[in-house]
Amino acid sequence: MACKKVGVPFNGTPEQEARLKKVISDLKDTKGALMPIMQQAQDIYGYLPIEVQTMISDETGIPLEKIYGVATFYAQFALQPKGKYQISVCLGTACYVKGSGAVYERLQKELGISGGECTPDGKFSLDSCRCVGACGLAPVMMINDEVYGRLKPDDIPGILAKYE
């Protein structure tokens, strides 16, 4: 499923909805079921848009406000779709001191999106994180599971070209 910018309609399939309803049916009477339901919903849809949160609320009887609160509290949940290539720039202390802020700004410029967004073609999404555990390579970014270190803003176009 290609990701879209905010404001584009949700386009879940009947098959996805059926899978989600089965998950909820199997788990809803289990103590502490909300987190596992939300995790599996995100696995099914790739993220947790308000439409999916509403389905969970309708099927479990849990207030939508509580579901939204959990979705926004835990970093593992995404309210916006992610791209095929998920870029995460470390803005932790070591990386930031060595220039990751400028790298992040260059990525936003090159991709034409802000942090937390996805390119209209669904190829790239951009986020920041606090540490990837590669401080010796600062500044660092990851594209999916690939780590890029000792970055300079001028490195960004060449790295992105590898994914075109």
Secondary structure by P-SEA (a helix, b strand, c coil): cccccccccccccaaaaaaaaaaaaaccccccaaaaaaaaaaaacccccaaaaaaaaaaccccaaaaaaaaaacccccccccccbbbbbbccaaaaaacaaaaaaaaaaaaccccccccccccbbbbcccccccccccccccccccccccccccaaaaaaaaac
